[in-house]
Amino acid sequence: MKLVKRIVFLSCLAILLAACQNADTTSKTKDKSLSTILNDISDKYAVVSVGSDSKDIDVEVEDTEDTNKVKADIKRQLKENRLNAYKVNVRERNVKQLEKENRWFDIESKALVHLQENKEYKDVTTKKVDVTLKQPVTVAIITPVSKSDDGAQEYSEKIKQEVNTFLQTKEIKEQSKGDSYKIVIYDQDDQVIS
């Protein structure tokens, strides 16, 4: 009889402990982390970029999305998970604009690698310039020379010619999709040489 009581007691205790553990686990899994929430948002919507710090959440979505709906969804999930300290900013981005930016980022990277393969241009870099839909793209190259140096203008023109020749290759012409461009050469002090 004592054995049966002990077995029943231990069984009840085991069931009680299991129920407590399940209840505790459920409450912990209900709270999502910020990164999980932002991943969920990225899976649900056409998100271009996501950034956050201790105060702000910045989300860029394609212009095919309703920014108010995305913002409301983020705020709802933050509230449900007791993450109320964030200010949510959602901005839409033009899809064609993004395509052009990405295309030219890749082209500029390839042009820089092409230049740096030549010992004479190994220390040149590129400068980030905004790409807009209706304007020619500016390919900005920074040189390690000063505008006032003898030969700076000639060096600048050689770089400009080298970049232009590269941009006229069949592969790059196809990639640029006929976008117009201009090449601007800067000196080490960010002054335009040509």
Buried (B, 14 or more C-beta within 10 A) or exposed (E): EEEEEEEEEEEEEEEEEEEEEEEEEEEEEEEBEBEEBBBBBBEEBBBBEBEBEEEEBBBBBBBEBEBEEBBEBBBEBBEEBEBEEBEBBBBBBBEEBBEBBEBBEEBBEBBBEBBEEEEEBEEBBBBEEEBEEEEEBBBBBBBEBEBEBEEBBEBBEBBBEBBBEBBEEEEBEEBBEEBEBEBBBBBBEEEEBB
